[in-house]
Amino acid sequence: MTFYGFETFHIILFFLIIYAIYISLIRYPKVQYDKDIQNKLRLMGFKLNHKVSKNAFTFLSTIAAAVFQDRGLTSSNMKLRRDCTISWLIFKKTEDFSYIIFNFLRAEEGYFDNAIVLSFYDFKNDKSDFNDILEAVELSEFIELYDNGKYISLVIEYNSIAEQSLINILAVLGINNAKYPSKPITAATEHEHTQNSIKHIIDSVWVQGSLLFALCFWWGNLVLYSMQTLSLTLPDDDFIPIYWESSPIGFSFFFVIQLICLYVFSKVFLTLINKNKEENSFINALYTALISLAFLSLNYFSGFEAENNFVMETERVLLAAEQELDNNISQADVEFSSKNIPLISPEIIKMVKNSEFKSLSSKLETYHTLLASDISYDSLLYKVYLSFSIDDKQVLSAILRWKRQQPENLQPVLAEAFYYYGKAWRTRGTNGSSSTPVEDIKAMEVLLLKSKKLLAEAKANNRFELVATALMIDVNRTLGDYDLAQEIYSDVIGKFEGSYLLRYRFLIAAQPRWGGNYRTIKRVVDEAQFHSDKNDQLVLLKGYLFEEAGDIAAIDGDHHEAGIFYSKGLKFGSNDKLLWKKGKSEYRQQHYSSALGFFNQSIALNSNDHDYYYWRSLTQTRLKNFRAAKEDQLLANALQSNSTKYNEKTEALTQVVGNANYREYYGFSLSGDVKDKALLVSDKAVNEQASLLYKEALSSIKKNDADWAAIKLIEAIEIDPHQIEFYLALDMVLGQTKQWQPIINYWRKFIALYPDNNRAHFEISGTYHHYKDAKKALYHLKKAAVLGHIEAKKSYEKLNLN
């Protein structure tokens, strides 16, 4: 839980530390000094009265009037006992005068005073005689003298010398016990001077007011956030958040405590700033409530958030999904699948690039008509227009020509909007915001705004409104305007109550990472079920909570947990997106056969998504089904051309498949196993050392260590140059890296030993062909044919016919 980048726990700890320092350096010593003085006075025979009556307050306000007035206290304040605390006092009379000793705590705008007051009154003799005696008292810098002509008061500030100062004063006036003689008073320590300075700073109205304002503002932020999100987080990351829906009683209890704390803080703040002390308790309570509301309003209008909404709502989604898993362990699967989406994008792109605009418009109109008759085709129409988001400048040029030729047609307008949306994401890339260059973010925003303008034009037409709105939700989500996305969705969903597409696109916008929250997700999913009679695909949305929980777990790297959530989501029906995500979770756990099954199901439901083919291609590669992997990658390229990642993958697979063909031709499987048993030479016919080297070479081939295999094969040939198997294996190894000249050299060496070997002439013919030496290739091909090589005969005859 964070507050402007700081952990809430650390902020609270900071306040506690400051308060502890204040108590230890300022308040606690004062309290201890007061206890010490009380004990000393009891030992001196004084009786302390701890019940200070209203009459006593009135009397004190008379004889110590100068003390109280100097601190801003009026007689009314004293009668009401406001802003002033006297916890004990002593009344005493002597033959010459009477006196009162009492402690005094004053809380006012200036400072918090904590002192001992010694007031003298009812003088029997001439008061000047008393003054002469008092002059003999050594008054320290922490003692104040007040004399209004009738009464005299001494105010002794609490510190380490306060006790001895009081004893000395009483001793000089002859009212001390001999057991406690007068002693010289040492100066206050430097530490006490520092304490006094700190006290004056901390007790300043401005300092305390600022601290109280910050505390009230921050606490008001917590209260407001709890009200808005119906959630609470205790001040430690290890505590589980409290959510209204999971624990109404717990949430209510802690929320009431939050409100009480805010009220108390506001009351202290009011006491500090209130100039009018005569207001009754009801008015003060009303003012306190208004101040609390003011702090809440200030937070609301400032837009500050004391919580990390993403973290809170993410935890909420996971908790809700886990509870659903626990509550519905034995739930039966729903036998339902989303509507199939065929492979249509290549045809659409071909038509637009060939400027077949009439045919294209007619084709698109067919899909619009399907949607008009059955709203369950909304996802299909969206996927059709998503075809135009392909990375191909020729497509944009063709769309612009289409617009010029058919200015009244909104199809090219919508197509252009989809193109800019796709280009915006390609410009930004897939990295996180923090690692994406600012210029890329700005370029993306420009493209999204272009798309948004075009969508507004298309959205005005009822026939295009649904698809345009779906993309507009995506555009505003990407621009970071969740509130506008929500407003657009709310305005249109009533018109298309059965739309699966609109709800699914908005649910993506309602993800915590985009500024949404769990409550919105749940509300949209629950509301959709009331319209399932209009579109039976709406039942699939029941699995969305688990899809989002799975995504959160996948982002955190917990692919096993993600897979559990995806499986739960699939219990509500087969959904191509969930099947794809489940396949990815299996792939990342290295369960490649299982992943392939999910990708197959995903593509069967939606054959028009390049991501599905790309991930199936990756899986086929892991399973060493390289030809199938290449076919899938080519389909991914067709659906999203000019992708650097896809092009690199296609090139790599082309080379792998070429190598596979090469290996299979020479009798090896792609994994390096020997398929042609003729390659397994008889140990009796081969030199023993050469045989060992050959076996080591075969082992290296299986490990895909071509360089070491080539070395061992060459060593074997040098020892025993009569085994054609050595040359065939070496041809296969070197041929994968196109080392044609070394291959030619070794075949020439073998032919020199066996000039009538038709296989040797056929192989060297092929190598010369790759080496671009057509004359020598034809010579050896003819030689192989004459020597009876069947494939050589067929190839040579074809050449003669041509």
N, C-alpha and C positions, 0 to 999 in steps of 0.2 A: 504494500500500500504506500503510495508516494504522494508527495505534496510539492509541486514545482521541482521535481527531481530529487527530493529528499525523502527518505523513509519516514513514515509517520512515527514509528517507534523512536527514531533518532530525535525527532522534533520534541516529542513528549519528554524524552530523556534529557534533552537540553533544558527544558523548562524546570524539570525536577532538580537538575544540577544547580541551576541559578538560584532556585528557591532554597536548596540545601546550603549553598554558600551564604545566602542572605541570613538564614536562620543561625548558622554556625558562627558567622562573623559579627552579626548585629543583634538579632533577637534573642538567641539562646543565652549569650552572656548577660543581657539585661535581665532576663528572667532569673538567672542564677544569682545575680547581684541582689535582686529584690528578696529572694529567699534568704540569702545570707544576712541581709539587714534585718529582716523580720526575726530571724533566730537570735541575732545579737540584742535586739530590743527586748525580746522575751527574757533573755539571760540578765538583762539590766533591770528587770522587774517591771517592765511596761506590759500592759495588757492591750492586745490588739483587738480591735472591733472589726469583724469582717462583714457585718450587716450594716451597710451605710444607708440610712433612711433618706426619704425625700427631704425631710426637715434639715438633716445634716448637710445635704447638698445645698440647700438654700442658705444655711449659715456659712458654709465655706465660700459661697459665691459673694458673701458680704466681706468677710475678713481677708480673703485672698483675691479680692476683685481685680486688683492690678495684674495678678498672675494670669487670671482667666481672660481678662480683656486684651492683654498683650498677645494672647493666642487666638483671638477672634471669637471667644465664647461670650454669649449674652446670658442674662439671667434666665431667659426663656429656655435656652439650650440646657442650662444647668438643671432647671426644674424637670425638663423632659429627659434628662440624662442622655442627651444626644451628643455624639462625637466626643464623649469624655467618659473615662472609666476610672473609678476610685474603688479599689478592692479592699482596702483596709485603712483604718485611721486610729489615732490615739489622742484622747483629750486629757490635759493635765493642767493643774493650777499650782502656783507657788505663792509665796507671800507678796511678791512684787508684780507678778503678771501671770497670765494664762497663755497656753500655747497648744497647738494641734500639730501632730505629725501625720502625714498621709502620703500615700503613693498616688501617682497621677499618670494616666495614659490619655493622650490627646491625639485624635485623628482628624486632621483638617487639611485644607488645600495646600498649606505650606509644607508642614512636616509632621511626622509621628513623634511626639514628645513622650519620653518615659523618664520620670524623675521622682525624687522625694521632695516634698514641700514641707517646710517648717514655718508656721505662721504664729505670730505673737500678737496678743490683744489684751484688753482690760488691764492696762498698766496702772498700778497703785500709786507709784511715785512719778516724779517728773520723767517723761519719756526720753529726755536728753541724756539722763544718767544711763538708761539702757543702751542708748546709741554709743556712749563712751565705752561701755563694756564690750559692745559688739565690735568696736573698732580693733579690739585686741585679738579678734579672731582672724586667723590667716585664711583668707578666702581664695580658693584656687580659681583657675580660669573656667572651671566647670560649674561654678556657683554664681547664681544671679541674685541680686539684692533688690527688693521692691519695698519702697517706703512711701505711703500716701499721706503721711502725717498722723494718721490714727492707728494704722496697722502696719506691721513689718512682716515681710515674708522672705524666706530664703529658699531658692529652688536649686536642688543639688542633682545634677545629671548623673544617671547611672553609669558607673565605670568602676575600675578596680580601686580607686581612692575615695569613692562615695561613702563607704562605711566609716572609714577613719575620719573623713571630713565631718560627718554627723556627730561622731563621738567627741571630736575636738570642740565643736560648737557647743554641745551640751555641757562639756567639762568647763569651758570658759564661763558659761552662764550659771555654773554651780548646780546643775541638775544631772550630774553624771554620777555613776557609781564608782567608788574608789577602785573597784576591781578592774576598771577599764580606764586607765589614766590617759591624759592627752599625749599624743605623740606628734613629732614633726611629720608633716605631710610631704611625701615625695612627689615630684612632678609626674604628671600622667605619662605613661610610656608612649614611645613612638608608634607602637602597634595601636594604642587607643586613639591617638591622633588620626591614624589611617582609618580606623573604624569609624571615627566621627565623620571624616570626610566622605567615606563610602555611604554612611547613613544619610548624610545630607543630599548626596547625589541620588541614591535609590529612593529616598522619601520625597524627592521632588515630584510635584504634581505632573510636570511634563514627562518625566521618565516613567512614573507609574501609569500615567494616562496612556502613554504610547504602548507600554507593555500590555496593559489591559485591553487596549483597542486591538492590538495584534492577536491577543489570545481570543477575544470575542469574535473577531473576523474569521480566524482559523477554525474555531469551534463551530461557528455558524456555517462554515463551508462543509464540515462533516455532517451536520444536521441536514442541511439542504441536499447534500448528495444522497444521504440515506432516504430522504423523502422521495427524491426523483428516481432512485434505482431500486427502492425497497430491498436494500441490502446493507449489511454492516460488515466491516472487517476490524477485528481486534488488532491492537498495535503490535503485531508480530507476524512476520511472514509465515511462521509455522502454524498459526491458528487457522482453523477452517472458517471461511466467511459464513455469516448467518444471512440466509435469504428468507424473505417473507413466505414464499410458497413452500419451503421445506420446514420452516420452524416459526409459525406465526407468533407463538407465545414468547419464544426467545427473542425474536426480532422486536416485538412490542416492548418487552422488558428493557432491553438495552436502548431502544430508541427513546423511551420515556426518561431514562437516565441521562441521555444526551440532552434532551429538552431541559431537564432540571439544571444540569450543569450550565447550559447556555443562559438560563434565567438567573442563576446565581452570579455568573460572571457579569452579566448585564447590570444586576443590582449593585455590585461593587463599583462598576464603572459609573453608574448613576450617582452613587454616594460621593464619588470623587469629584464629579463635575457639577453636582446640583448646588446652586447658590441659595435657593429658598429652602430653609430648613423647617418651615412651619407647615408644610403639606402633611395631610393625614396619610395613614398607611394605605388606604385604598388608592389614593391618587399616586402614591409612590409605586404601588404594585402595577398600576396602569402604565405609568411611565416606563417601568422596567420591561413590561411586555412589549411596549412600542419600540424600545431600544432593541430587544431581541429580534423583533420583526424587521427592524431597520438593518441589522447585520445580515439577516437572511436575504433581504432584498438586495443589499449591496453585493453580496456574492452572486446572486442570480443575474443581476444586470451587468456585472463585471465579466461574467462568463468563466470565472475561475473554477477549477475542479480540484478538490483535494485528493482525489483518487485517480488511479490509472484505470480508466473505464475498460480498456481492452483486457487487462488482467482479471478484473472483477467479473466481467461478463463471460470471459473464456472459462474461468473456473465454474461459473454458473452452468454453462452449457455442458461441461464435462460431468458435473455433479448430477444434473438432470438426466443425462444419458445413462450414467451408471445406475441411478435409481430405477430407471425404466428397465435396464437389463436385469436388475435384481428382482423387480416386481413381475416380469413377464418371461421367466426362464423357459417355460414350456409353451410359449406362443406358437401356434401353427403357422406355417408359411402361407402367404396369400398367393394363390395361383393366378398371377396377372403379369402381363408384360406391357411395356410402353409400346406405342405405335411404331412400326418399322419405318426407318428412314433409308431409302435406297441411295446408291452411289450416283449422285446427280451433278456434283460440282464440275467434274471434267467436261461434261457436255455443255453446261451453262457457260463456262469460261471459253470453250471453243467457239460457241455461237457468238459471244460478245466480241472476241478478238477477230473473228471473221466478218464482223459487221453484219451478221444475220439478225438485224434488229426486229424485223417483223416476226420471224420465227421465235425469237427470244421473248418478245412481248407476249406472243400467243402462249408460249410455254409457261411463263410466269402467271399469266391470267388463269391458266388451268389450275394452278396451285391456289390462287386467290379464290377461285370458285369452290374448290374443295373446302377451304376454311369457312367460306360463307355458309356452306351446307352442314358442316360439322366442325365445331370449335376444337375438337381433339387434334385437328391438323395444324394447330398454331405453331407447334415446335417444328414441324416439317417445313412450313413456309419460312420460318426464321432461319433454318439451316440452308434453305435455298438462297436467301439473300446473303447469308454469311459467306457464300461462295465468292462474293465480290471483294471480300477482305484479303484476298490473295496478294502476295508480294510480287506484283508484276506491273510495271509502269505502262505497258501496252494496254492493260485492262483499264486503267484510268483514262488513257487517251480514247479508248473505244467507248467508254461510258460517256465522256464529254461529247463525242460525235453523236451518240445515241440521243442525248438530251437535245442537241441542235436539230436533229431530224424529227424528233417527236416532242416538241416543246410542251404539249399539253399532257404528256404522259408522266406520271409521278414515279413510275418504276425506275427509270435511270437516276432520279433524285435520291430515292431510297438506296439504290445500289451504290451511289457515290458516297452516301453517308456511311455505309458499311465499309467501304474501301478506306476512308479516312480513319475510321475507328480501328481497323486492323493495322494500318500504318502507324497510328499513334502508339500502339503497344509494341510494335517492332522497333520504333524509334527509341522508346524508353528502355526496352530490354526486360529481362526477368529478374534482375538483381533487386535487392531491397532498396528502399528510398534513400537510406543513408549512404549507400555505395553507388548510387546513380548520379552522374554529373548533373549539375543544375541546368546546364544548357539543354540536356536531353529531356529533363522534366518540362522545361519551358516549351520546347519543340512539341512535346506530346500534348501539352495543354492547347497549343495553337491548333493542332490537328483535331483535337476533340471538340473545340469550339466550332470549327468548320462543320464537323459532323452534326453537332447540336443544332446549328442553324438550318441545315438541310432537313433534319428530322422534324423540326418545327413546321416546315413547309409540308412535308408528307403527312404529318400527324393530323393536319387540318382536314384531310379527306378520310371519311369513314372507312373506306376500303383498305386504307394503309395504316389506320390509326393503331391497331393492335401491335403489329410488328414494329412500327416506329416508336411506340411507347416503350416496348420491351428494350429496344436498343438505347432509348433515351435514359432509362433507368440505369443501364450499364455505364453510359457516358457520365452521368452525374455522380454515380458511385466512384468512378475513376477520378473525377475531378475533386473528390473529397466532400461533395455536398450531399450528405446522407439525408438531411431534412428535405431537400428539394426532391430527391429520389422518392422519398416516402410520400410527399405531397402529390407527385405525379401519379404514383401507384394508387393512392386513395381516390384521386379524381376519376380514374379510368376503370378500376376494377368492378365498380357497380354496373358498368356498361357491358363488360365481358366477364360475367360471374363464373362461367365455366372454364376460364382460361388457366391451363396449367403453366403455360409459358410465362405469363405476367407474374404469377406467384413465384415461380422458381427464380426468375431474374431478380425479383425484389428480395427473396430470401437470401440471395448472395449478397445483396447490398446491406441486408440486416445482420450480416456476420459481425461479431465484435471487432475484427480487424479493420472493418470499413466504417466503424462508428455505430453499428447497430447493437442489439441486445437480445438476450434470450427471450424476454417477455414478448417482443415483437414476433420473433420466430414462432413461438408457440401460438400466439394469437392468429397469425396468418394460416398456419397448418390446421388449427382447429376450425377456423372459419371456412376453410376450403371444403371440409367434409360435408357441410350443409348443401353444397352444390354438386356433389358427386353424381347426382342424377343427370346433370348436364354434360359431364365429362368424367367417365369412370377412371381416367388416368390420375385424377386428383388424389386417389388413395395412395399413390406413390409418394406424395409429400409427407406422409406419416414417417417415412424413413429419413427425412431431411435432418432432423435433430441428430441422428446417428451419423449421417454423412458429415455434418459440421464437426461433431465430436471426433470423428475419425481423422478429419483434416487437421484438427488441433494436435492430436496425438502424433500424426505423421510429421508435422512441422517440428515437434519436439524430438523427433527421431525414434519414437516408440511405435514401430511398424506392426508389432504383434498386437498391441492394444488397438491400433488403428484398424487392423483387420477384423478384430472382434466387433467393433462398432459398425464397420461396413457390412459385415455379415448380418448383424441385427437389422440394419436398414433394408437389406434385401429381403427380409421376411415379409415386407409389405408389398412386394412385387418386384419383378425384374426391371431394372432401370439401367440403361446403357452407361450413364455417368458413374453410378455406384459400382457396376460391374468392372468398369475400367479402373476405378480407384482401388477396388478390392484386388484386382490383378496386380496393380503397382505394389500394394502392400505385400503380396505374396512374392513378387519379384525381388523386392528389397530384403526379404528374408531368405532369398536364394531357393525358394520353392518354385522352380521354373516351370515344371510340368503343370502344377496347379495354376500358376499365373497364366499360362497359355490357354487353359480352359476358360478362364474368366475373360481374357481378351477376345477369344473366339465368340463368346456369348455377347460381349459388348458390340463387336463389329456386326454380328448378325442382326442386332436391333438398330444400329446406326452405322451404316457403311460410308458415311460422309464426313468423318472426323479424322483429320490427319494424325492427331495425337494417338488415336487408338492403333493405327497401323504402325506408327513409329515404335510404340512400346511393344507391340507384338513382334516387330522386327528385332528389337533388342532381345526379347525372350527366345526367339528362334535362333538367334546368334549364340546365346548361352547354351542352347540345346544342340548346337552344331548343325542345325538345319539351315545351312547358309543360302541355299537357293530360295527357300521359302522366305528367309529373312530379307533377301534382296527384292523379291516380289513385293513384300509389304512396304519396304522402304521406297520403292518406285511409286507405289500408290500414295504414300505420304508426300512424296515430292510433287506428284500430280495435283494433290489437294492444297499444297503450300509450296509453290515453286520459289526458287531463288533464296531458299533458306540455307545459310552457310552450313549450319549443323547438319541439315539433311543431305546436302550435296557431299559433304565430307564422309558421311556415313555411307552413302551410295557408292562413292568411289572406293572406299575400303572394302565394302562387300563385293563389289565387282572384282576386285583383285583376289579376294578370298575365294570367290566362286571360280575364278579362272584357275587359281592354284588347285582347287578341288578337282576341276576337270583334268588338269595336268597330272595330278596324283592318280586319279582313277585310271587314266589312260595307261599309266605305267604299272598298274596293278596294286596301288596303295589306296587305302581309304583316306578320307580327309583327316582322320585322327592319327594317321601314320601306321595303322596296322597293315600287314601284308595280305592283300586279298588274292593275288595271283600266286598260287603255290609253287609255280615254276621259278619264282624268285628265291625260294628257299633252297639254296644250293646244297648238294650232298657233301657232307664233310669228307667223304672218302675221295671225292674228285678234286678237292680244293686243298691248297696248302693250309696247314693247321693254323699258322699265324694269320694268314690272310682271312681265313674263316672267322677267327675271333674278331678281327678288325671289321669285317662285314657285319657281324652281329651287333657290334658296338655302334656301327653306323645306323643300322635299322632302329636300335633303341633311341638314338639321338633324333631320328626322323619322327618317331612317336612323340618325343618331347618337344618337337618343333624347334630343335636346335640345328638348323640347316648348316651353319658354318662348321660345326664340329663333325657333322655327318659327312660333309664334303671332304674334310681333312682325312677322316678315317677311310673313306672310299678310295681316295687317291693313293693312300698308303697301301691299301689292299691290292689295287691295280699294279702298283710298282712291284709288289711281291709276287703276285700271280696275275699276269695280264691276259689270261686265257678265258676268264669267266665273263660272259656277256651280261650276266645279272649285275655285276659291279658297275658296268657302263650304263645300263638302263637306270639303275638307282641314282648314279651321279648325274645323268641327264635330267631326271626329275627334280633333283635337289637344286642344281644350278639354273635350270630352266625357270624356276619360280622367281628368280631374281634377274632373269634375262641375260645371263652370262653366256652368250652364244659362242663366242670364240673359243673359250676353254672346252666347251662341249664338242665343237668341231674337231679340236685337236685330239681329244681322247678317242672319238669315233675313228678318226683317221689312223690312229695307232692300232685300234682293234682290226680295222679293215686291212691294214698292212699284214697282220697275222692271218686273217681269214677273209680273203678278197671275195669269196663267193657266198658270204653270209647275207642273205636277202634282208633280214631284219636290220642289220647294221646299215646297209645302204638306204633302207626306208627311213630310219631315224635321222641319219645325217642329212637326208634330203629335206626333211621337215625343219631341221635346224638351219640349213642354208636358206630356206624360205623365210624364216623369222629374221635371218641376218641380212635379208634383202639381196641375196645373190641368186637370182632366178635361174641363171644358166647352170650353175653347179647343182641347184636344187632339182632341175629337170633331168640332168645327167644321172644323178643317183636314183631318182624316182624310176627312170627307165631301166636302170640296171637292176633295181629291186624287182621290177615287174618281170624282166627277162628271167631272173633267178627264181620266179615262182611265188612272189609275195602277193597274196590275194588283194589286199587293200591297195597296194601299189599299182596292180593291174587296173583296178577300177578307176583310180584317180588319173592314171595315165591315159586311159581310154577317153575319159571325160575331157581331158585337155585336148586330145586330138580331134574330138567331135566339135569342140568350140573353135 
